[in-house]
Amino acid sequence: MNFELKPIGLVGASTEKSDALIVLVPQDFKAGKDDLSVLVAQAIKSSDLETKPGKLLALYKPVQANAARVVLVGIGSGSPRDVRTAVLAAVGVVKSPSLKKLLVCFAAPALEEAVRAVVLAVADATYVYTHTKSKPEGRTLGKLLVGASNATEVQASFDHAVGIVAGAELAKEWANRPANHATPTLLGQAAQELAKLPKITCEVLGPKEVAKLGMGSFMAVAQGSDQPLRFIVLHYNGAAKTQAPTVLIGKGITFDCGGISIKPAPEMDEMKFDMSGAASVLGTFKSLAVLKPNINVVGLIAACENLINGQAVKPGDVVTSMSGQTIEILNTDAEGRLVLCDALTYAERFKPTAVVDIATLTGACVIALGGVRSGLFASQDDLAKALYAAGEAAQDLCWRMPLDEDYAEGLKTSFADVANVAGRAGGSITAAKFLQRFAEKFPWAHLDIAGTAWKSGAAKGATGRPVGLLVEYLMSQARNT
């Protein structure tokens, strides 16, 4: 899909040729003398249109516009959340196979955050997965034109949003693919494709290299599958080599049956989404290549399957991590932390300014926060505040969770340095406490995206989160350097 920002208000929007026109009307709308403004004012006066977010009036071939379908929709205060609500509602009305060009126009000067919300919402509402369909019918919308009278002022925000869309859609693509179309080997190849983009390099390590590194925890998870593991190392080099990088670590379990601690059969197909953390790292690097910020970023992906064969790790087995710490594996379905802990140790070599790991880690986080906010854990307040602010700006929300040392009590064991699970209580927190043991040499944050990485039911599919949050965070770091 192509994107364009044009310096037009309602006067220009009325003459612009498009298949559909969406007019975003704020609660403090003041009508001009042009026909389209008068139409909006009359609709509000007659109560046919409310300016509350998502309230709309659909019109067919009105004389006041050069579009076959016109939707007037309220955006309330014009906040990013209100704009997103409005755009999703309006796109639902105009979306059809004949929709090739869509014009979304602000009826008043636009805020930067609102422009960003328009681009992200339209992309989200029109995304279509096609990779494994024999007769794919993909997105028909070929162009999104955003009209804003103050286009020059919001151009940077518009470009920023377009970059996020590129990454989020790559993340959706890989997370949506079934496990036989997204093996660790294929993930490695996807990362190598990214290395063809500006400023990105990639190295993919196999079982021999990982064994030489001493990643015994990661290897323990992978040994239950015939698919060979891959450890992916991506570099985005946007600043001087002397500038310390930010490291992103993605959980890349391309399918998770739970191992010997096997999951129940219902909805197990959704465990193809267990590599959504890895997909978000791939997507973020795609966005970096588009936006080109002056920052260095390293992406680490520990990719393998968690399955059952004669070699599979057993409950009670003790393994030695790359850090030298021994781990008693009490539950083989708590495998994400086992691959992440070795990646965290590997990250030490980069002497990073911060490390953020992203993982569909615990069902407990779904119970705690549902599908609205990702769980955020951080070892430093400044890092937590920066990630939280990035989530708010991107409407890719998170919520900080505690890391009190008392939560680590349940991880004690008589047979190793640490157990990989504690009790059921506070499960997302005890998982984070496990990871924190391996992240003591740098500022560290953990995003548990188990509730936000995908949707179930009729709308089943990857969300592309938290690419928006990560990109916003990295861009803010680039601005501050």
C-alpha positions as semicolon CSV with decimal commas, in nm:
position;residue;x (nm);y (nm);z (nm)
1;M;0,000;0,000;0,000
2;N;0,122;0,349;-0,087
3;F;0,088;0,643;0,152
4;E;0,069;1,014;0,080
5;L;0,014;1,320;0,297
6;K;-0,142;1,613;0,113
7;P;-0,188;1,974;0,232
8;I;-0,564;1,992;0,184
9;G;-0,862;2,064;0,405
10;L;-1,229;2,007;0,329
11;V;-1,224;2,228;0,021
12;G;-0,951;2,020;-0,140
13;A;-1,101;1,694;-0,016
14;S;-1,431;1,769;-0,189
15;T;-1,263;1,778;-0,532
16;E;-1,006;1,500;-0,479
17;K;-1,094;1,188;-0,673
18;S;-1,108;0,873;-0,459
19;D;-1,315;0,561;-0,408
20;A;-1,408;0,670;-0,059
21;L;-1,368;0,979;0,158
22;I;-1,358;0,971;0,536
23;V;-1,397;1,308;0,706
24;L;-1,272;1,325;1,065
25;V;-1,486;1,569;1,261
26;P;-1,372;1,695;1,604
27;Q;-1,607;1,798;1,883
28;D;-1,510;2,164;1,839
29;F;-1,567;2,166;1,462
30;K;-1,614;2,511;1,309
31;A;-1,766;2,514;0,963
32;G;-1,623;2,712;0,676
33;K;-1,822;2,841;0,379
34;D;-1,740;2,554;0,144
35;D;-2,009;2,299;0,058
36;L;-1,853;2,006;0,242
37;S;-1,812;2,209;0,563
38;V;-2,173;2,322;0,538
39;L;-2,283;1,959;0,492
40;V;-2,096;1,854;0,806
41;A;-2,242;2,144;1,005
42;Q;-2,595;2,062;0,891
43;A;-2,551;1,695;0,983
44;I;-2,438;1,793;1,332
45;K;-2,717;2,048;1,375
46;S;-2,984;1,795;1,273
47;S;-2,832;1,533;1,509
48;D;-2,767;1,298;1,217
49;L;-2,399;1,314;1,311
50;E;-2,247;1,308;1,657
51;T;-1,885;1,404;1,713
52;K;-1,829;1,134;1,974
53;P;-1,549;0,896;1,868
54;G;-1,675;0,642;1,616
55;K;-2,020;0,794;1,564
56;L;-2,068;0,826;1,189
57;L;-2,292;0,917;0,900
58;A;-2,247;0,730;0,571
59;L;-2,344;0,899;0,243
60;Y;-2,353;0,777;-0,117
61;K;-2,245;1,010;-0,397
62;P;-2,323;1,338;-0,223
63;V;-2,291;1,639;-0,454
64;Q;-2,048;1,798;-0,207
65;A;-1,769;1,546;-0,280
66;N;-1,597;1,374;-0,571
67;A;-1,605;1,032;-0,400
68;A;-1,872;0,767;-0,442
69;R;-1,881;0,692;-0,071
70;V;-1,839;0,951;0,200
71;V;-1,830;0,886;0,573
72;L;-1,847;1,167;0,824
73;V;-1,716;1,040;1,156
74;G;-1,664;1,198;1,496
75;I;-1,320;1,198;1,657
76;G;-1,414;1,358;1,989
77;S;-1,117;1,544;2,133
78;G;-0,890;1,425;1,851
79;S;-0,672;1,213;2,078
80;P;-0,490;0,919;1,917
81;R;-0,729;0,676;2,084
82;D;-1,036;0,866;1,965
83;V;-0,900;0,895;1,612
84;R;-0,818;0,524;1,599
85;T;-1,169;0,436;1,716
86;A;-1,318;0,662;1,449
87;V;-1,102;0,540;1,163
88;L;-1,160;0,172;1,239
89;A;-1,538;0,232;1,244
90;A;-1,532;0,429;0,920
91;V;-1,307;0,187;0,732
92;G;-1,545;-0,091;0,830
93;V;-1,817;0,092;0,639
94;V;-1,623;0,167;0,319
95;K;-1,405;-0,145;0,295
96;S;-1,491;-0,345;-0,016
97;P;-1,316;-0,507;-0,315
98;S;-1,369;-0,185;-0,510
99;L;-1,180;0,027;-0,258
100;K;-0,851;0,110;-0,429
101;K;-0,789;0,468;-0,315
102;L;-0,899;0,603;0,021
103;L;-0,886;0,966;0,129
104;V;-0,898;1,041;0,501
105;C;-0,925;1,413;0,569
106;F;-0,917;1,612;0,891
107;A;-1,193;1,870;0,918
108;A;-0,963;2,084;1,136
109;P;-0,584;2,117;1,166
110;A;-0,439;1,780;1,267
111;L;-0,224;1,691;1,564
112;E;0,089;1,486;1,499
113;E;-0,035;1,198;1,714
114;A;-0,368;1,197;1,530
115;V;-0,203;1,169;1,189
116;R;-0,001;0,877;1,315
117;A;-0,317;0,712;1,446
118;V;-0,487;0,743;1,105
119;V;-0,208;0,568;0,918
120;L;-0,175;0,287;1,173
121;A;-0,551;0,231;1,198
122;V;-0,610;0,215;0,822
123;A;-0,320;-0,026;0,776
124;D;-0,446;-0,242;1,061
125;A;-0,805;-0,248;0,935
126;T;-0,711;-0,344;0,578
127;Y;-0,433;-0,599;0,643
128;V;-0,496;-0,941;0,486
129;Y;-0,292;-1,260;0,533
130;T;-0,242;-1,457;0,210
131;H;0,080;-1,661;0,232
132;T;-0,069;-2,010;0,259
133;K;-0,388;-1,957;0,054
134;S;-0,412;-2,126;-0,286
135;K;-0,614;-1,840;-0,433
136;P;-0,500;-1,539;-0,233
137;E;-0,719;-1,232;-0,229
138;G;-0,503;-0,974;-0,063
139;R;-0,553;-0,614;0,035
140;T;-0,733;-0,427;-0,242
141;L;-0,656;-0,083;-0,104
142;G;-0,359;0,043;-0,300
143;K;-0,329;0,400;-0,175
144;L;-0,407;0,590;0,142
145;L;-0,416;0,967;0,100
146;V;-0,426;1,166;0,422
147;G;-0,547;1,524;0,396
148;A;-0,443;1,783;0,653
149;S;-0,443;2,159;0,611
150;N;-0,123;2,174;0,820
151;A;0,053;1,891;0,639
152;T;0,399;2,046;0,666
153;E;0,377;2,050;1,045
154;V;0,281;1,682;1,069
155;Q;0,493;1,537;0,786
156;A;0,752;1,385;1,021
157;S;0,482;1,213;1,223
158;F;0,324;1,079;0,905
159;D;0,657;0,939;0,781
160;H;0,715;0,788;1,124
161;A;0,381;0,606;1,106
162;V;0,454;0,472;0,759
163;G;0,778;0,326;0,894
164;I;0,595;0,158;1,180
165;V;0,342;0,006;0,939
166;A;0,623;-0,153;0,736
167;G;0,757;-0,323;1,047
168;A;0,424;-0,418;1,200
169;E;0,309;-0,587;0,881
170;L;0,630;-0,789;0,857
171;A;0,577;-0,896;1,218
172;K;0,216;-0,995;1,144
173;E;0,323;-1,189;0,837
174;W;0,572;-1,410;1,023
175;A;0,362;-1,455;1,334
176;N;0,060;-1,556;1,126
177;R;0,245;-1,819;0,926
178;P;0,185;-2,178;1,042
179;A;0,478;-2,350;1,205
180;N;0,572;-2,553;0,897
181;H;0,606;-2,225;0,706
182;A;0,797;-2,047;0,984
183;T;1,062;-2,288;1,107
184;P;1,376;-2,164;1,285
185;T;1,562;-2,204;0,956
186;L;1,306;-1,993;0,770
187;L;1,319;-1,726;1,043
188;G;1,694;-1,714;0,991
189;Q;1,641;-1,665;0,620
190;A;1,392;-1,386;0,689
191;A;1,655;-1,212;0,900
192;Q;1,912;-1,253;0,623
193;E;1,668;-1,088;0,382
194;L;1,658;-0,788;0,614
195;A;2,034;-0,763;0,581
196;K;1,979;-0,654;0,220
197;L;1,832;-0,329;0,355
198;P;2,043;-0,021;0,437
199;K;2,257;-0,029;0,754
200;I;2,151;-0,384;0,855
201;T;2,379;-0,687;0,888
202;C;2,291;-1,038;1,000
203;E;2,460;-1,349;1,135
204;V;2,276;-1,679;1,187
205;L;2,427;-1,937;1,422
206;G;2,339;-2,306;1,410
207;P;2,358;-2,589;1,665
208;K;2,738;-2,624;1,653
209;E;2,802;-2,255;1,714
210;V;2,542;-2,240;1,990
211;A;2,695;-2,545;2,160
212;K;3,038;-2,380;2,144
213;L;2,890;-2,076;2,319
214;G;2,765;-2,301;2,600
215;M;2,398;-2,216;2,561
216;G;2,286;-2,529;2,746
217;S;1,949;-2,387;2,845
218;F;1,854;-2,291;2,489
219;M;1,976;-2,626;2,355
220;A;1,771;-2,815;2,613
221;V;1,450;-2,672;2,471
222;A;1,551;-2,738;2,111
223;Q;1,655;-3,101;2,164
224;G;1,295;-3,223;2,155
225;S;1,253;-3,126;1,789
226;D;1,399;-3,249;1,461
227;Q;1,412;-2,888;1,340
228;P;1,759;-2,742;1,408
229;L;1,775;-2,433;1,627
230;R;1,890;-2,096;1,501
231;F;2,039;-1,807;1,696
232;I;1,995;-1,490;1,494
233;V;2,207;-1,178;1,544
234;L;2,095;-0,862;1,366
235;H;2,276;-0,527;1,369
236;Y;2,135;-0,191;1,270
237;N;2,428;0,049;1,240
238;G;2,288;0,399;1,238
239;A;2,548;0,572;1,456
240;A;2,921;0,566;1,519
241;K;3,069;0,229;1,611
242;T;3,170;0,373;1,947
243;Q;2,808;0,435;2,044
244;A;2,674;0,156;2,264
245;P;2,369;-0,018;2,118
246;T;2,025;-0,095;2,247
247;V;1,962;-0,471;2,237
248;L;1,625;-0,626;2,154
249;I;1,576;-0,995;2,230
250;G;1,286;-1,189;2,079
251;K;1,150;-1,522;2,195
252;G;1,141;-1,737;1,882
253;I;0,956;-2,057;1,976
254;T;0,816;-2,132;1,632
255;F;0,579;-2,390;1,777
256;D;0,516;-2,481;2,140
257;C;0,335;-2,799;2,235
258;G;0,464;-2,762;2,591
259;G;0,713;-3,046;2,563
260;I;0,653;-3,334;2,805
261;S;0,446;-3,092;3,015
262;I;0,215;-3,096;2,715
263;K;-0,052;-2,836;2,657
264;P;-0,422;-2,928;2,619
265;A;-0,531;-2,980;2,258
266;P;-0,792;-2,700;2,228
267;E;-0,640;-2,390;2,071
268;M;-0,294;-2,546;2,057
269;D;-0,280;-2,430;1,695
270;E;-0,235;-2,078;1,834
271;M;0,105;-2,179;1,964
272;K;0,239;-2,088;1,619
273;F;0,217;-1,736;1,762
274;D;0,473;-1,822;2,031
275;M;0,742;-1,662;1,814
276;S;0,565;-1,325;1,812
277;G;0,850;-1,173;2,014
278;A;1,092;-1,278;1,743
279;A;0,856;-1,148;1,475
280;S;0,843;-0,811;1,651
281;V;1,223;-0,789;1,643
282;L;1,224;-0,862;1,269
283;G;0,952;-0,601;1,220
284;T;1,134;-0,341;1,425
285;F;1,446;-0,383;1,212
286;K;1,234;-0,336;0,899
287;S;1,107;-0,009;1,048
288;L;1,460;0,101;1,135
289;A;1,566;0,049;0,775
290;V;1,281;0,276;0,662
291;L;1,323;0,548;0,927
292;K;1,705;0,543;0,950
293;P;1,748;0,684;1,304
294;N;2,096;0,773;1,432
295;I;2,122;0,486;1,677
296;N;2,281;0,141;1,699
297;V;2,053;-0,155;1,765
298;V;2,126;-0,525;1,806
299;G;1,851;-0,783;1,761
300;L;1,887;-1,132;1,909
301;I;1,643;-1,412;1,831
302;A;1,665;-1,755;1,992
303;A;1,457;-1,971;1,756
304;C;1,357;-2,335;1,803
305;E;1,054;-2,561;1,848
306;N;0,937;-2,699;2,183
307;L;0,821;-3,051;2,094
308;I;0,845;-3,408;2,218
309;N;1,076;-3,683;2,095
310;G;1,303;-3,935;2,261
311;Q;1,560;-3,665;2,328
312;A;1,319;-3,412;2,481
313;V;1,413;-3,252;2,811
314;K;1,227;-3,400;3,110
315;P;1,077;-3,238;3,419
316;G;1,345;-3,251;3,686
317;D;1,636;-3,231;3,442
318;V;1,912;-2,985;3,533
319;V;2,088;-2,787;3,259
320;T;2,371;-2,537;3,260
321;S;2,305;-2,198;3,104
322;M;2,556;-1,987;2,914
323;S;2,603;-1,779;3,230
324;G;2,716;-2,092;3,420
325;Q;2,406;-2,093;3,639
326;T;2,232;-2,429;3,664
327;I;1,856;-2,455;3,611
328;E;1,617;-2,726;3,728
329;I;1,347;-2,759;3,464
330;L;1,035;-2,839;3,665
331;N;0,796;-2,758;3,379
332;T;0,898;-2,800;3,015
333;D;0,617;-2,566;2,911
334;A;0,804;-2,278;3,076
335;E;1,052;-2,289;2,791
336;G;1,054;-1,927;2,678
337;R;1,257;-1,815;2,976
338;L;1,504;-2,096;2,907
339;V;1,590;-1,965;2,560
340;L;1,580;-1,600;2,667
341;C;1,821;-1,642;2,958
342;D;2,103;-1,753;2,728
343;A;2,026;-1,468;2,487
344;L;2,047;-1,225;2,779
345;T;2,391;-1,355;2,866
346;Y;2,499;-1,326;2,503
347;A;2,386;-0,961;2,506
348;E;2,653;-0,874;2,765
349;R;2,923;-0,867;2,497
350;F;2,771;-0,558;2,338
351;K;2,793;-0,349;2,657
352;P;2,446;-0,215;2,578
353;T;2,278;0,102;2,699
354;A;1,967;-0,110;2,759
355;V;1,827;-0,454;2,680
356;V;1,460;-0,520;2,613
357;D;1,334;-0,875;2,572
358;I;0,997;-0,941;2,412
359;A;0,813;-1,267;2,468
360;T;0,477;-1,439;2,470
361;L;0,589;-1,565;2,807
362;T;0,303;-1,641;3,047
363;G;-0,066;-1,713;3,052
364;A;-0,059;-1,540;3,389
365;C;0,000;-1,207;3,214
366;V;-0,313;-1,265;3,006
367;I;-0,510;-1,316;3,327
368;A;-0,357;-1,003;3,481
369;L;-0,387;-0,758;3,189
370;G;-0,600;-0,923;2,922
371;G;-0,544;-0,820;2,561
372;V;-0,523;-0,444;2,616
373;R;-0,181;-0,382;2,770
374;S;0,142;-0,579;2,754
375;G;0,317;-0,651;3,082
376;L;0,623;-0,432;3,142
377;F;0,896;-0,525;3,388
378;A;1,207;-0,311;3,425
379;S;1,512;-0,296;3,645
380;Q;1,536;0,085;3,624
381;D;1,268;0,350;3,656
382;D;1,398;0,564;3,368
383;L;1,381;0,270;3,129
384;A;1,032;0,179;3,246
385;K;0,910;0,537;3,202
386;A;1,056;0,560;2,852
387;L;0,895;0,235;2,738
388;Y;0,561;0,327;2,895
389;A;0,566;0,667;2,722
390;A;0,651;0,503;2,390
391;G;0,356;0,269;2,428
392;E;0,121;0,558;2,498
393;A;0,248;0,752;2,196
394;A;0,209;0,452;1,966
395;Q;-0,121;0,337;2,121
396;D;0,064;0,010;2,180
397;L;-0,003;0,010;2,550
398;C;0,188;-0,153;2,836
399;W;0,165;-0,153;3,215
400;R;0,449;-0,177;3,463
401;M;0,447;-0,478;3,691
402;P;0,646;-0,527;4,015
403;L;0,982;-0,698;4,058
404;D;1,001;-0,724;4,437
405;E;1,270;-0,967;4,544
406;D;1,020;-1,161;4,754
407;Y;0,868;-1,297;4,433
408;A;1,191;-1,489;4,364
409;E;1,148;-1,710;4,673
410;G;0,947;-1,967;4,480
411;L;1,231;-2,020;4,233
412;K;1,458;-2,174;4,496
413;T;1,541;-2,542;4,460
414;S;1,764;-2,797;4,631
415;F;1,894;-2,937;4,303
416;A;2,020;-2,637;4,104
417;D;2,090;-2,267;4,131
418;V;1,735;-2,186;4,028
419;A;1,414;-2,356;3,917
420;N;1,244;-2,246;3,597
421;V;0,901;-2,207;3,762
422;A;0,753;-2,114;4,097
423;G;0,391;-2,159;4,203
424;R;0,086;-2,036;4,013
425;A;0,055;-1,715;4,211
426;G;0,213;-1,416;4,035
427;G;0,328;-1,634;3,746
428;S;0,420;-1,350;3,512
429;I;0,624;-1,185;3,789
430;T;0,814;-1,499;3,891
431;A;0,896;-1,557;3,523
432;A;1,039;-1,205;3,506
433;K;1,233;-1,264;3,827
434;F;1,388;-1,571;3,665
435;L;1,503;-1,361;3,368
436;Q;1,631;-1,083;3,591
437;R;1,897;-1,319;3,730
438;F;2,058;-1,316;3,385
439;A;2,025;-0,940;3,327
440;E;2,222;-0,789;3,612
441;K;2,498;-0,633;3,399
442;F;2,285;-0,381;3,208
443;P;1,959;-0,184;3,232
444;W;1,693;-0,440;3,143
445;A;1,325;-0,453;3,058
446;H;1,094;-0,740;2,977
447;L;0,772;-0,714;2,776
448;D;0,530;-1,003;2,827
449;I;0,309;-0,990;2,518
450;A;0,119;-1,315;2,573
451;G;-0,211;-1,125;2,583
452;T;-0,142;-0,870;2,310
453;A;0,054;-1,047;2,035
454;W;-0,250;-1,205;1,872
455;K;-0,627;-1,222;1,880
456;S;-0,834;-1,539;1,904
457;G;-1,181;-1,627;1,779
458;A;-1,329;-1,490;1,457
459;A;-1,058;-1,222;1,438
460;K;-0,777;-1,473;1,493
461;G;-0,446;-1,332;1,382
462;A;-0,130;-1,152;1,484
463;T;-0,152;-0,789;1,595
464;G;0,202;-0,684;1,509
465;R;0,252;-0,562;1,865
466;P;0,474;-0,434;2,016
467;V;0,653;-0,306;1,702
468;G;0,493;0,036;1,747
469;L;0,610;0,062;2,106
470;L;0,963;-0,053;2,023
471;V;1,003;0,182;1,729
472;E;0,874;0,478;1,931
473;Y;1,118;0,393;2,209
474;L;1,416;0,363;1,974
475;M;1,328;0,683;1,792
476;S;1,306;0,868;2,121
477;Q;1,647;0,734;2,219
478;A;1,789;0,851;1,887
479;R;1,648;1,200;1,945
480;N;1,809;1,211;2,289
481;T;2,159;1,114;2,178
